[in-house]
Structures are given as structure tokens and as C-alpha cells.
């Protein structure tokens, strides 16, 4: 996927200082997409064991110990609650694809410094989140091959209406 940013000369003259041209290196850092089937996943791997350390260092301050009771979104629990009056939307109860977890973490987390975790750290913290939600084992290796095969509890709760050209 190629990101293209076009600003007309007239618009730039009318509204100066509204941005800057992006060089190829900057575009390459954000020019990626991970699809539910795993297309776009990078090399690397991790387990929940190593992910626990990454989580403590980068995620716990906002999401709490074990993904509960933090100042930001709860990440654990809520299984079988979506049809109830008090649904709890978490990684384990709501997200339909495990690949989306990796993609979101890579784009947006840690909140203060997105894009700073290595691929191995991202796979590890993804594995940790899957583990604390009871979806994978503590020592299961998560990588570009295994992550798309993870069956999320709410996988059938969404309708996939994407037909590639």
C-alpha cells in the first residue's frame, strides 16, 4: 500500500505551514497494513513469557497489572458478555482477528511513543495479551505464520465484507 499526500500549490499558498512534504524513508516507516489473513506481518517472533516483560515496561502504567483496572481500556475478560446489557469489550472478548492486535500495537502503542517497539517486542506483547485472555499458552511462539491461525473467541461475531480486486 502506498500512502500519497497531495497538497495543491494554491491550497499551500492560501494556508501556509500546514504540513511538509514527506520523504520516501518517512513514508516507508508507516506504509504497511496487516490483513486478517496475516498478509503484511513482518519477520520476528515472541512468547507470552517475554511479552510479560514488554507489557510491564510499556503497557502496565495505562492498562494495569494483567490488563485490568488501569486508567485506560481494560484488555482482559468480558468473555460471553457481548450479548448482555453490560458488555465488556476487550482484546479477548471483542476483537475478531489476532493479527489486528499486532497491527494496532505497531501503529499506536505505547501511547506516548508509538512505533518504538521492535517486531519481536510487538509479537511478544501480542502473545502476552492472547495468553492473559486464555487464548494461547504461555510458551506458544507467535510469529507471522502462527498469529493468523489464532482463533479469537469473537471471530464469528463480525461479518467480513471485503473482496479484494
Order of alpha helices (4+ residues) and beta strands (2+ residues): alpha-alpha-beta-alpha-alpha-alpha-alpha-beta
